[in-house]
C-alpha cells in the first residue's frame, strides 16, 4: 500500500492523490477535486465529462462512446460517427450536420437543417428530395426520376418538366368556343385546344 501524504489511502498500484480523493488501481490522479471516473486506460475529463475505454476526452461535458469522436459542445456521436459542431447527431457513417440537421447513413449533409434520405441530393432551399430525386431549385419537390420543375409545378416519375402553367386539353374534351380556336389544327391527328 502506498504511503498517504494527506490522510487519504491509495490502493495497490494507485497514484497518490494530491487533493484528498482516493484513486483505484491504475486510475490517474484527479487534479481538480473530482474523482476519476474513467476506466482503465481512459482519459481524464477536464470538466466533468465521462469517457469510456479508448474514448476521447470531452472538453465540455459531451460524452463519447468507444472509438467515438470528441463532441465540442455537448453533442453525442455513435461509434465511427462524426463530431457534431452544434449539437446535431449523426449515425454511423453519417455526415456532420452543420446546424443541427440529421443525416441517415450515407446521406448528404444538410446545409439548413433539412434531412435527406440515403442517396438523396442536398436541398438548397429547405425542401426534401427522395432517393435519386433531383434537387428542386424553387421550393418544389420531385419524385424519383422526376425532372426539376422550373416554375412551380411538380412532375411524377419519368414525367417531363412543364415550362409554363398552360396545360393542353385533348380536343375531345374542348368546348365549342375552344374548338374554334384550334380550327387550324384540324388536320393534326393529336389536336389540342388552349
VENSUL-V897316 format. One record per run of one state. SS is the DSSP state (H for helix, E for strand, L for the rest). FROM is the first residue (numbers start at 0). LEN is the number of residues. If there is no record, write none. Layout:
SS;FROM;LEN
SS;FROM;LEN
This chain:
L;0;50
E;50;1
L;51;12
E;63;1
L;64;12
E;76;1
L;77;12
E;89;1
L;90;78
E;168;2
H;170;3
L;173;2
H;175;6
L;181;1
H;182;3
L;185;6
E;191;2
L;193;1
